Amino acid sequence: MATTELRVRFAARPRRSAPNVEFIQSLRPARLLLAALIGAFVLALLYILQIQTLVQMGTQITRLENDLASKLIRQEALRVELAVLHDLASIERRALLDLDMVTADIQNVVPVPDLPDGIDLSDTPWIEPAPPTDIHWLQRILTRLAEPAARNAPPGAIGRSGA
């Protein structure tokens, strides 16, 4: 018998290798580079999305500020128009020229009967009291100037008319 024709057969055993070893062996530099590029692309897209959101918010804030400015300008214009419409001279001019109204020549006084008992027309408690009238600055100066003259005058001289 020739030794070249001799074949030995062993029972087939399954290969036992760790799954991580196969994964590490299957990794090639090209695949690693492709995974890194895909990861960088995803991160770049997330960054662009974040920047886009910030730009949209900035644009919306600018638009809202412009709307606020236009509303404030319109409000001021309405205040000016209201002041013009409530001007007494313009109201009198409209009454005389447009509505052909004339001033009353004769005053008609109507007597008012006395109120029955129990009716009170005084101000309600929640109405604010009238503010005190401020003394004009010229009146304050004149009273201060008059004080030293009153101190230096002899007693009884104040209130006398020339005698």
C-alpha positions as YAML, in Angstrom:
chain: A
units: angstrom
residues:
- id: 1
  name: MET
  ca: [0.00, 0.00, 0.00]
- id: 2
  name: ALA
  ca: [1.06, 3.28, -0.83]
- id: 3
  name: THR
  ca: [1.03, 5.95, 1.77]
- id: 4
  name: THR
  ca: [-0.22, 8.54, -0.62]
- id: 5
  name: GLU
  ca: [-3.59, 6.95, -0.90]
- id: 6
  name: LEU
  ca: [-4.20, 6.75, 2.77]
- id: 7
  name: ARG
  ca: [-6.75, 9.17, 4.08]
- id: 8
  name: VAL
  ca: [-7.69, 9.67, 7.66]
- id: 9
  name: ARG
  ca: [-11.08, 11.03, 8.47]
- id: 10
  name: PHE
  ca: [-11.88, 12.64, 11.77]
- id: 11
  name: ALA
  ca: [-15.31, 13.40, 13.13]
- id: 12
  name: ALA
  ca: [-16.43, 16.88, 12.21]
- id: 13
  name: ARG
  ca: [-16.36, 19.23, 15.16]
- id: 14
  name: PRO
  ca: [-17.92, 22.64, 15.01]
- id: 15
  name: ARG
  ca: [-15.53, 25.52, 15.20]
- id: 16
  name: ARG
  ca: [-15.59, 27.21, 18.53]
- id: 17
  name: SER
  ca: [-14.51, 30.78, 18.28]
- id: 18
  name: ALA
  ca: [-15.65, 33.78, 20.23]
- id: 19
  name: PRO
  ca: [-18.13, 36.03, 18.38]
- id: 20
  name: ASN
  ca: [-15.99, 39.07, 19.12]
- id: 21
  name: VAL
  ca: [-13.06, 37.48, 17.38]
- id: 22
  name: GLU
  ca: [-15.05, 37.08, 14.19]
- id: 23
  name: PHE
  ca: [-16.27, 40.66, 14.39]
- id: 24
  name: ILE
  ca: [-12.78, 42.01, 14.96]
- id: 25
  name: GLN
  ca: [-11.41, 39.87, 12.16]
- id: 26
  name: SER
  ca: [-14.13, 41.11, 9.80]
- id: 27
  name: LEU
  ca: [-13.24, 44.74, 10.46]
- id: 28
  name: ARG
  ca: [-11.11, 46.11, 7.75]
- id: 29
  name: PRO
  ca: [-9.61, 49.60, 7.60]
- id: 30
  name: ALA
  ca: [-11.93, 50.56, 4.77]
- id: 31
  name: ARG
  ca: [-15.00, 49.64, 6.85]
- id: 32
  name: LEU
  ca: [-13.66, 51.54, 9.87]
- id: 33
  name: LEU
  ca: [-13.07, 54.60, 7.72]
- id: 34
  name: LEU
  ca: [-16.59, 54.34, 6.24]
- id: 35
  name: ALA
  ca: [-18.15, 54.06, 9.74]
- id: 36
  name: ALA
  ca: [-16.17, 57.10, 10.92]
- id: 37
  name: LEU
  ca: [-17.28, 59.12, 7.87]
- id: 38
  name: ILE
  ca: [-20.93, 58.17, 8.41]
- id: 39
  name: GLY
  ca: [-20.69, 59.13, 12.10]
- id: 40
  name: ALA
  ca: [-19.10, 62.48, 11.22]
- id: 41
  name: PHE
  ca: [-21.81, 63.11, 8.61]
- id: 42
  name: VAL
  ca: [-24.58, 62.41, 11.15]
- id: 43
  name: LEU
  ca: [-22.96, 64.73, 13.71]
- id: 44
  name: ALA
  ca: [-22.60, 67.45, 11.07]
- id: 45
  name: LEU
  ca: [-26.28, 67.11, 10.15]
- id: 46
  name: LEU
  ca: [-27.29, 67.40, 13.82]
- id: 47
  name: TYR
  ca: [-25.14, 70.51, 14.19]
- id: 48
  name: ILE
  ca: [-26.68, 72.06, 11.06]
- id: 49
  name: LEU
  ca: [-30.16, 71.25, 12.37]
- id: 50
  name: GLN
  ca: [-29.36, 72.97, 15.67]
- id: 51
  name: ILE
  ca: [-28.00, 76.06, 13.90]
- id: 52
  name: GLN
  ca: [-31.07, 76.16, 11.64]
- id: 53
  name: THR
  ca: [-33.35, 76.09, 14.68]
- id: 54
  name: LEU
  ca: [-31.43, 78.96, 16.28]
- id: 55
  name: VAL
  ca: [-31.62, 81.01, 13.07]
- id: 56
  name: GLN
  ca: [-35.37, 80.41, 12.81]
- id: 57
  name: MET
  ca: [-35.84, 81.53, 16.41]
- id: 58
  name: GLY
  ca: [-33.76, 84.64, 15.79]
- id: 59
  name: THR
  ca: [-35.80, 85.47, 12.70]
- id: 60
  name: GLN
  ca: [-39.02, 84.98, 14.62]
- id: 61
  name: ILE
  ca: [-37.79, 87.22, 17.46]
- id: 62
  name: THR
  ca: [-36.79, 89.92, 14.97]
- id: 63
  name: ARG
  ca: [-40.21, 89.72, 13.29]
- id: 64
  name: LEU
  ca: [-41.98, 89.96, 16.66]
- id: 65
  name: GLU
  ca: [-39.85, 92.97, 17.66]
- id: 66
  name: ASN
  ca: [-40.72, 94.69, 14.37]
- id: 67
  name: ASP
  ca: [-44.42, 93.93, 14.93]
- id: 68
  name: LEU
  ca: [-44.17, 95.38, 18.43]
- id: 69
  name: ALA
  ca: [-42.49, 98.52, 17.13]
- id: 70
  name: SER
  ca: [-45.19, 98.98, 14.47]
- id: 71
  name: LYS
  ca: [-47.94, 98.43, 17.06]
- id: 72
  name: LEU
  ca: [-46.35, 101.01, 19.38]
- id: 73
  name: ILE
  ca: [-46.10, 103.51, 16.52]
- id: 74
  name: ARG
  ca: [-49.75, 102.87, 15.63]
- id: 75
  name: GLN
  ca: [-50.74, 103.28, 19.29]
- id: 76
  name: GLU
  ca: [-48.92, 106.62, 19.48]
- id: 77
  name: ALA
  ca: [-50.61, 107.74, 16.24]
- id: 78
  name: LEU
  ca: [-54.00, 106.86, 17.73]
- id: 79
  name: ARG
  ca: [-53.17, 108.86, 20.87]
- id: 80
  name: VAL
  ca: [-52.25, 111.86, 18.74]
- id: 81
  name: GLU
  ca: [-55.44, 111.47, 16.71]
- id: 82
  name: LEU
  ca: [-57.47, 111.23, 19.92]
- id: 83
  name: ALA
  ca: [-55.82, 114.39, 21.25]
- id: 84
  name: VAL
  ca: [-56.60, 116.21, 18.01]
- id: 85
  name: LEU
  ca: [-60.22, 115.07, 18.08]
- id: 86
  name: HIS
  ca: [-60.65, 116.17, 21.69]
- id: 87
  name: ASP
  ca: [-59.23, 119.63, 21.11]
- id: 88
  name: LEU
  ca: [-61.79, 122.18, 22.33]
- id: 89
  name: ALA
  ca: [-61.03, 124.69, 19.58]
- id: 90
  name: SER
  ca: [-61.55, 122.11, 16.83]
- id: 91
  name: ILE
  ca: [-64.78, 120.90, 18.49]
- id: 92
  name: GLU
  ca: [-66.13, 124.46, 18.62]
- id: 93
  name: ARG
  ca: [-65.07, 125.08, 15.02]
- id: 94
  name: ARG
  ca: [-66.86, 121.90, 13.86]
- id: 95
  name: ALA
  ca: [-69.96, 122.81, 15.85]
- id: 96
  name: LEU
  ca: [-70.09, 126.29, 14.33]
- id: 97
  name: LEU
  ca: [-69.10, 125.49, 10.74]
- id: 98
  name: ASP
  ca: [-70.19, 121.92, 10.07]
- id: 99
  name: LEU
  ca: [-73.23, 121.57, 12.33]
- id: 100
  name: ASP
  ca: [-74.42, 125.23, 12.14]
- id: 101
  name: MET
  ca: [-74.65, 125.51, 15.93]
- id: 102
  name: VAL
  ca: [-74.68, 128.92, 17.60]
- id: 103
  name: THR
  ca: [-73.88, 130.02, 21.12]
- id: 104
  name: ALA
  ca: [-76.84, 130.50, 23.45]
- id: 105
  name: ASP
  ca: [-77.88, 134.13, 23.85]
- id: 106
  name: ILE
  ca: [-80.30, 133.62, 26.71]
- id: 107
  name: GLN
  ca: [-79.52, 131.45, 29.67]
- id: 108
  name: ASN
  ca: [-82.48, 129.36, 30.72]
- id: 109
  name: VAL
  ca: [-82.35, 128.65, 34.45]
- id: 110
  name: VAL
  ca: [-84.56, 125.81, 35.61]
- id: 111
  name: PRO
  ca: [-85.35, 125.57, 39.32]
- id: 112
  name: VAL
  ca: [-84.57, 122.20, 40.85]
- id: 113
  name: PRO
  ca: [-86.91, 120.92, 43.53]
- id: 114
  name: ASP
  ca: [-85.51, 119.84, 46.87]
- id: 115
  name: LEU
  ca: [-84.47, 116.22, 47.11]
- id: 116
  name: PRO
  ca: [-86.64, 113.89, 49.15]
- id: 117
  name: ASP
  ca: [-85.30, 112.55, 52.42]
- id: 118
  name: GLY
  ca: [-82.90, 109.61, 52.13]
- id: 119
  name: ILE
  ca: [-81.32, 110.60, 48.80]
- id: 120
  name: ASP
  ca: [-77.68, 111.53, 49.10]
- id: 121
  name: LEU
  ca: [-75.83, 112.90, 46.07]
- id: 122
  name: SER
  ca: [-72.46, 113.25, 47.78]
- id: 123
  name: ASP
  ca: [-69.44, 111.47, 46.34]
- id: 124
  name: THR
  ca: [-69.26, 107.73, 46.81]
- id: 125
  name: PRO
  ca: [-66.57, 106.46, 49.20]
- id: 126
  name: TRP
  ca: [-64.48, 104.88, 46.42]
- id: 127
  name: ILE
  ca: [-64.03, 108.15, 44.54]
- id: 128
  name: GLU
  ca: [-60.63, 109.66, 45.20]
- id: 129
  name: PRO
  ca: [-60.64, 113.03, 46.90]
- id: 130
  name: ALA
  ca: [-59.66, 116.00, 44.80]
- id: 131
  name: PRO
  ca: [-55.90, 116.58, 44.88]
- id: 132
  name: PRO
  ca: [-54.81, 119.71, 46.73]
- id: 133
  name: THR
  ca: [-54.04, 122.61, 44.48]
- id: 134
  name: ASP
  ca: [-50.36, 123.32, 44.18]
- id: 135
  name: ILE
  ca: [-49.17, 126.80, 44.93]
- id: 136
  name: HIS
  ca: [-47.66, 128.42, 41.89]
- id: 137
  name: TRP
  ca: [-43.90, 128.98, 42.12]
- id: 138
  name: LEU
  ca: [-44.36, 132.74, 41.86]
- id: 139
  name: GLN
  ca: [-46.75, 132.71, 44.83]
- id: 140
  name: ARG
  ca: [-44.19, 130.73, 46.88]
- id: 141
  name: ILE
  ca: [-41.49, 133.29, 46.11]
- id: 142
  name: LEU
  ca: [-43.75, 136.21, 47.01]
- id: 143
  name: THR
  ca: [-44.74, 134.63, 50.33]
- id: 144
  name: ARG
  ca: [-41.08, 134.01, 51.19]
- id: 145
  name: LEU
  ca: [-40.25, 137.61, 50.34]
- id: 146
  name: ALA
  ca: [-43.14, 138.86, 52.46]
- id: 147
  name: GLU
  ca: [-42.12, 136.84, 55.53]
- id: 148
  name: PRO
  ca: [-38.96, 138.86, 56.39]
- id: 149
  name: ALA
  ca: [-40.87, 142.12, 55.87]
- id: 150
  name: ALA
  ca: [-43.55, 140.95, 58.30]
- id: 151
  name: ARG
  ca: [-40.91, 139.98, 60.88]
- id: 152
  name: ASN
  ca: [-39.15, 143.36, 60.71]
- id: 153
  name: ALA
  ca: [-42.34, 145.47, 60.82]
- id: 154
  name: PRO
  ca: [-43.41, 147.00, 64.16]
- id: 155
  name: PRO
  ca: [-46.35, 145.30, 65.87]
- id: 156
  name: GLY
  ca: [-49.73, 146.55, 64.71]
- id: 157
  name: ALA
  ca: [-48.30, 147.94, 61.47]
- id: 158
  name: ILE
  ca: [-49.59, 145.06, 59.41]
- id: 159
  name: GLY
  ca: [-53.10, 145.68, 58.14]
- id: 160
  name: ARG
  ca: [-53.06, 149.43, 58.73]
- id: 161
  name: SER
  ca: [-53.93, 151.56, 55.82]
- id: 162
  name: GLY
  ca: [-52.03, 154.81, 55.47]
- id: 163
  name: ALA
  ca: [-52.71, 156.99, 58.51]
...
